[in-house]
Amino acid sequence: MPLASKELAEQAANSMLEIGALDVRIFDLRNITSIVDYFVIGSANSVPHIKAVVDEVNDQLETMDTQVWHTEGKQGWRWVLLDYVDVVVHVFQEETREFYGLERLWGDAPVTQVYVDSDTGETLQKVISTSVSKVVETLE
C-alpha cells in the first residue's frame, strides 16, 4: 500500500540523509496550497552526489510501493525534482538552491529540519518554523 503523504515526506527525507544530503527540510504546505501537501528539500555538493541522493530516494520509496510520477532536471543535474503527486522532493546543488530560494518563496509554511544527531547517529526532526498563513482564494 502506498505511503500517506506525511510518511512519504519523512521517508524521502530519511533516504536523503542516508546518502549524505545536506540541510534537509520538510515544508508542510497543506494549509497554504492545494497543489501539494509537502516539499522535501535538500542539497548535495556535486553531480554524482545528486545522482546518488535521487537514486536512494527512488529506490527506498519503490520498496514501499510508492512510484515517482514525474521527474525533472536530470539533464543538467543542478536541481532534480521528484514528483510523487502529494509530495515533491527537490534535490539541489547548493548554489542552485540559494539562487532559486524555494525557502523564501514558501516562507509561510511550517518547516521541519531533518538531521542526523552527530552523537547518536539517530535521525531527528526539529521544527524550525511554525508560520502558517492561508491563501485567500478570490472569485472572478
Backbone as CSV, one residue per row, in Angstrom:
resi,resn,N_x,N_y,N_z,CA_x,CA_y,CA_z,C_x,C_y,C_z
1,MET,0.844,-1.183,0.000,0.000,0.000,0.000,0.887,1.243,0.000
2,PRO,0.599,2.215,-0.878,1.406,3.445,-0.911,1.357,4.198,0.415
3,LEU,2.388,4.950,0.651,2.507,5.712,1.891,1.587,6.925,1.885
4,ALA,1.121,7.325,3.072,0.415,8.598,3.229,1.426,9.717,3.002
5,SER,0.946,10.901,2.662,1.856,11.982,2.265,2.866,12.359,3.349
6,LYS,2.457,12.399,4.602,3.400,12.764,5.665,4.480,11.693,5.814
7,GLU,4.078,10.438,5.783,5.043,9.337,5.871,5.990,9.341,4.672
8,LEU,5.438,9.628,3.498,6.256,9.687,2.291,7.304,10.787,2.416
9,ALA,6.893,11.959,2.886,7.835,13.074,3.053,8.930,12.712,4.052
10,GLU,8.547,12.102,5.151,9.536,11.727,6.167,10.491,10.656,5.643
11,GLN,9.968,9.683,4.907,10.824,8.632,4.359,11.768,9.203,3.308
12,ALA,11.271,10.112,2.481,12.133,10.747,1.486,13.270,11.503,2.175
13,ALA,12.942,12.245,3.220,13.967,12.985,3.965,14.991,12.036,4.577
14,ASN,14.521,10.949,5.176,15.430,9.966,5.768,16.338,9.348,4.719
15,SER,15.773,9.035,3.552,16.567,8.459,2.460,17.634,9.433,1.984
16,MET,17.286,10.704,1.928,18.254,11.723,1.524,19.425,11.763,2.506
17,LEU,19.096,11.716,3.784,20.137,11.766,4.809,21.035,10.534,4.779
18,GLU,20.463,9.382,4.456,21.247,8.145,4.414,22.392,8.224,3.413
19,ILE,22.228,9.061,2.397,23.249,9.164,1.363,24.021,10.485,1.490
20,GLY,23.820,11.177,2.614,24.619,12.358,2.920,24.114,13.683,2.397
21,ALA,22.815,13.784,2.079,22.272,15.079,1.651,22.419,16.089,2.786
22,LEU,22.486,17.349,2.416,22.720,18.435,3.365,21.461,19.266,3.562
23,ASP,21.289,19.801,4.754,20.227,20.754,5.075,18.859,20.285,4.571
24,VAL,18.448,19.118,5.018,17.186,18.520,4.581,16.037,19.105,5.396
25,ARG,15.021,19.574,4.681,13.869,20.210,5.331,12.579,19.731,4.704
26,ILE,11.549,19.629,5.538,10.209,19.285,5.081,9.325,20.511,5.266
27,PHE,8.683,20.939,4.188,7.768,22.079,4.206,6.340,21.541,4.170
28,ASP,5.550,21.877,5.171,4.158,21.447,5.244,3.306,22.500,4.538
29,LEU,2.850,22.176,3.343,2.118,23.127,2.512,0.610,22.885,2.508
30,ARG,0.134,21.983,3.346,-1.282,21.601,3.313,-2.239,22.765,3.545
31,ASN,-1.868,23.723,4.377,-2.753,24.859,4.649,-2.429,26.079,3.800
32,ILE,-1.538,25.909,2.826,-1.115,27.036,2.002,-1.553,26.879,0.552
33,THR,-1.516,25.649,0.058,-1.875,25.410,-1.336,-2.556,24.058,-1.468
34,SER,-3.308,23.898,-2.523,-3.969,22.613,-2.764,-3.205,21.771,-3.788
35,ILE,-2.090,22.282,-4.302,-1.374,21.540,-5.351,-0.471,20.439,-4.817
36,VAL,-0.036,20.544,-3.575,0.877,19.565,-2.993,0.774,19.646,-1.478
37,ASP,1.006,18.521,-0.799,0.964,18.520,0.666,2.308,18.915,1.279
38,TYR,3.409,18.364,0.721,4.732,18.606,1.294,5.776,18.804,0.199
39,PHE,6.748,19.662,0.488,8.007,19.724,-0.242,9.066,19.150,0.686
40,VAL,9.953,18.356,0.134,11.144,17.922,0.851,12.310,18.498,0.067
41,ILE,13.138,19.290,0.726,14.229,19.994,0.057,15.547,19.624,0.714
42,GLY,16.529,19.317,-0.120,17.857,19.015,0.389,18.904,19.381,-0.645
43,SER,20.150,19.436,-0.222,21.259,19.813,-1.094,22.264,18.685,-1.194
44,ALA,23.007,18.733,-2.288,24.129,17.824,-2.495,25.283,18.665,-3.024
45,ASN,26.500,18.164,-2.841,27.648,19.012,-3.174,28.304,18.716,-4.517
46,SER,27.724,17.817,-5.314,28.277,17.525,-6.644,27.228,16.792,-7.470
47,VAL,27.469,16.689,-8.758,26.549,15.949,-9.624,26.460,14.480,-9.210
48,PRO,27.588,13.783,-8.975,27.458,12.389,-8.524,26.677,12.264,-7.205
49,HIS,26.832,13.243,-6.330,26.101,13.220,-5.060,24.605,13.388,-5.302
50,ILE,24.222,14.321,-6.180,22.800,14.500,-6.512,22.240,13.199,-7.081
51,LYS,22.974,12.581,-8.006,22.511,11.324,-8.601,22.314,10.258,-7.534
52,ALA,23.241,10.167,-6.603,23.138,9.174,-5.535,21.932,9.441,-4.640
53,VAL,21.691,10.706,-4.305,20.542,11.063,-3.462,19.235,10.726,-4.180
54,VAL,19.132,11.110,-5.443,17.924,10.839,-6.228,17.680,9.336,-6.325
55,ASP,18.724,8.572,-6.615,18.579,7.120,-6.713,18.152,6.510,-5.388
56,GLU,18.723,6.986,-4.289,18.383,6.454,-2.970,16.917,6.720,-2.626
57,VAL,16.449,7.933,-2.880,15.047,8.261,-2.601,14.140,7.366,-3.436
58,ASN,14.401,7.292,-4.752,13.582,6.443,-5.624,13.585,4.991,-5.170
59,ASP,14.768,4.459,-4.898,14.880,3.050,-4.504,14.138,2.760,-3.209
60,GLN,14.338,3.625,-2.199,13.683,3.403,-0.905,12.155,3.484,-1.017
61,LEU,11.663,4.470,-1.761,10.216,4.619,-1.876,9.605,3.516,-2.729
62,GLU,10.336,3.033,-3.731,9.827,1.916,-4.530,9.654,0.664,-3.685
63,THR,10.545,0.452,-2.719,10.398,-0.724,-1.845,9.160,-0.607,-0.957
64,MET,8.594,0.597,-0.885,7.389,0.833,-0.085,6.174,1.042,-0.987
65,ASP,6.247,0.499,-2.198,5.148,0.569,-3.175,4.767,1.993,-3.555
66,THR,5.739,2.889,-3.583,5.483,4.274,-3.964,6.370,4.618,-5.147
67,GLN,5.731,4.892,-6.272,6.441,5.177,-7.516,6.453,6.680,-7.786
68,VAL,7.558,7.172,-8.320,7.625,8.570,-8.728,6.700,8.749,-9.936
69,TRP,5.924,9.834,-9.922,5.005,10.123,-11.010,5.722,10.842,-12.145
70,HIS,6.627,11.763,-11.787,7.330,12.556,-12.795,8.673,13.014,-12.225
71,THR,9.658,13.087,-13.086,10.989,13.550,-12.694,11.436,14.646,-13.640
72,GLU,12.042,15.688,-13.107,12.604,16.792,-13.904,14.022,17.068,-13.456
73,GLY,14.863,17.549,-14.364,16.170,18.066,-14.003,17.341,17.131,-14.206
74,LYS,17.101,15.951,-14.766,18.205,15.012,-14.948,19.103,15.382,-16.138
75,GLN,18.729,16.407,-16.879,19.577,16.856,-17.985,20.788,17.626,-17.467
76,GLY,20.559,18.520,-16.523,21.639,19.364,-16.022,22.155,18.982,-14.649
77,TRP,21.354,18.229,-13.890,21.734,17.762,-12.559,22.093,18.896,-11.598
78,ARG,21.438,20.042,-11.715,21.655,21.135,-10.765,20.478,21.198,-9.777
79,TRP,19.302,20.779,-10.261,18.086,20.745,-9.457,17.238,19.612,-10.007
80,VAL,17.093,18.558,-9.254,16.266,17.437,-9.675,15.016,17.424,-8.820
81,LEU,13.889,17.314,-9.496,12.587,17.316,-8.850,11.972,15.935,-9.037
82,LEU,11.560,15.321,-7.939,10.863,14.040,-7.960,9.432,14.290,-7.498
83,ASP,8.474,14.104,-8.388,7.074,14.404,-8.087,6.341,13.114,-7.732
84,TYR,5.924,13.030,-6.487,5.138,11.903,-6.003,3.675,12.320,-5.810
85,VAL,3.242,13.327,-6.514,1.904,13.907,-6.535,1.636,14.721,-5.267
86,ASP,1.472,14.087,-4.114,1.212,14.832,-2.877,2.485,15.323,-2.201
87,VAL,3.618,14.787,-2.624,4.924,15.172,-2.085,5.863,15.410,-3.261
88,VAL,6.573,16.531,-3.228,7.572,16.821,-4.253,8.924,16.941,-3.555
89,VAL,9.878,16.156,-4.029,11.225,16.135,-3.476,12.120,16.964,-4.395
90,HIS,12.861,17.900,-3.810,13.791,18.757,-4.549,15.202,18.468,-4.055
91,VAL,16.092,18.098,-4.982,17.492,17.879,-4.640,18.305,18.885,-5.451
92,PHE,18.998,19.765,-4.748,19.718,20.870,-5.369,21.221,20.754,-5.195
93,GLN,21.973,21.311,-6.140,23.333,21.701,-5.827,23.183,22.939,-4.960
94,GLU,24.072,23.123,-4.017,23.898,24.180,-3.012,23.718,25.570,-3.612
95,GLU,24.530,25.934,-4.598,24.418,27.280,-5.174,23.106,27.453,-5.938
96,THR,22.591,26.399,-6.533,21.314,26.466,-7.239,20.178,26.645,-6.239
97,ARG,20.268,25.971,-5.122,19.256,26.119,-4.070,19.205,27.555,-3.572
98,GLU,20.361,28.135,-3.340,20.411,29.536,-2.895,19.832,30.467,-3.947
99,PHE,20.153,30.229,-5.217,19.704,31.103,-6.297,18.176,31.106,-6.410
100,TYR,17.556,29.925,-6.414,16.106,29.853,-6.602,15.325,30.127,-5.324
101,GLY,15.882,29.889,-4.181,15.284,30.293,-2.914,13.883,29.783,-2.638
102,LEU,13.641,28.490,-2.821,12.305,27.956,-2.516,11.908,28.219,-1.070
103,GLU,12.899,28.232,-0.178,12.587,28.507,1.229,11.965,29.889,1.395
104,ARG,12.421,30.851,0.603,11.835,32.202,0.669,10.447,32.222,0.026
105,LEU,10.303,31.526,-1.094,9.014,31.521,-1.796,7.907,30.879,-0.964
106,TRP,8.261,29.857,-0.203,7.294,29.142,0.613,7.534,29.431,2.101
107,GLY,7.963,30.624,2.409,8.325,31.001,3.773,7.197,30.989,4.777
108,ASP,5.949,30.948,4.309,4.817,30.896,5.235,4.538,29.490,5.740
109,ALA,5.201,28.506,5.178,4.938,27.111,5.551,5.655,26.720,6.835
110,PRO,5.032,25.880,7.633,5.758,25.272,8.756,6.894,24.408,8.186
111,VAL,8.069,24.508,8.790,9.249,23.814,8.283,9.857,22.958,9.389
112,THR,10.185,21.734,9.022,10.857,20.815,9.933,12.211,20.457,9.343
113,GLN,13.252,20.645,10.113,14.583,20.228,9.692,14.768,18.776,10.119
114,VAL,15.282,17.963,9.204,15.544,16.557,9.483,17.054,16.385,9.416
115,TYR,17.613,15.788,10.462,19.071,15.699,10.535,19.491,14.463,11.317
116,VAL,20.759,14.127,11.188,21.320,13.001,11.925,22.086,13.564,13.109
117,ASP,21.737,13.111,14.312,22.431,13.534,15.518,23.867,13.018,15.466
118,SER,24.813,13.921,15.594,26.227,13.551,15.466,26.712,12.649,16.600
119,ASP,26.050,12.692,17.746,26.467,11.852,18.873,25.892,10.435,18.798
120,THR,24.600,10.352,18.437,23.920,9.053,18.487,23.746,8.402,17.114
121,GLY,23.836,9.192,16.046,23.582,8.665,14.711,22.104,8.509,14.406
122,GLU,21.267,8.946,15.333,19.824,8.840,15.184,19.299,9.968,14.296
123,THR,18.306,9.665,13.467,17.656,10.682,12.650,16.624,11.398,13.506
124,LEU,16.737,12.721,13.547,15.861,13.542,14.377,15.160,14.589,13.529
125,GLN,14.074,15.125,14.077,13.353,16.221,13.434,13.241,17.377,14.416
126,LYS,13.377,18.585,13.872,13.260,19.786,14.694,12.434,20.812,13.927
127,VAL,11.332,21.254,14.518,10.506,22.288,13.890,11.278,23.597,13.957
128,ILE,11.515,24.217,12.799,12.277,25.460,12.789,11.431,26.662,12.394
129,SER,10.208,26.411,11.939,9.292,27.498,11.624,7.874,26.971,11.729
130,THR,7.027,27.742,12.379,5.632,27.339,12.519,4.687,28.319,11.832
131,SER,5.213,29.197,10.987,4.373,30.165,10.285,3.344,29.464,9.428
132,VAL,2.153,29.976,9.468,1.111,29.495,8.565,0.238,30.681,8.215
133,SER,0.077,30.923,6.942,-0.903,31.906,6.506,-1.672,31.282,5.363
134,LYS,-2.957,31.253,5.495,-3.787,30.643,4.474,-3.884,31.556,3.262
135,VAL,-3.870,30.914,2.116,-4.057,31.637,0.870,-5.545,31.920,0.736
136,VAL,-5.882,33.145,0.418,-7.271,33.522,0.235,-7.587,33.434,-1.245
137,GLU,-8.563,32.606,-1.575,-8.956,32.465,-2.967,-10.052,33.489,-3.257
138,THR,-9.941,34.101,-4.420,-10.951,35.079,-4.808,-11.713,34.556,-6.008
139,LEU,-12.963,34.889,-6.067,-13.804,34.508,-7.198,-13.789,35.638,-8.212
140,GLU,-13.730,35.257,-9.464,-13.732,36.284,-10.507,-15.129,36.671,-10.867
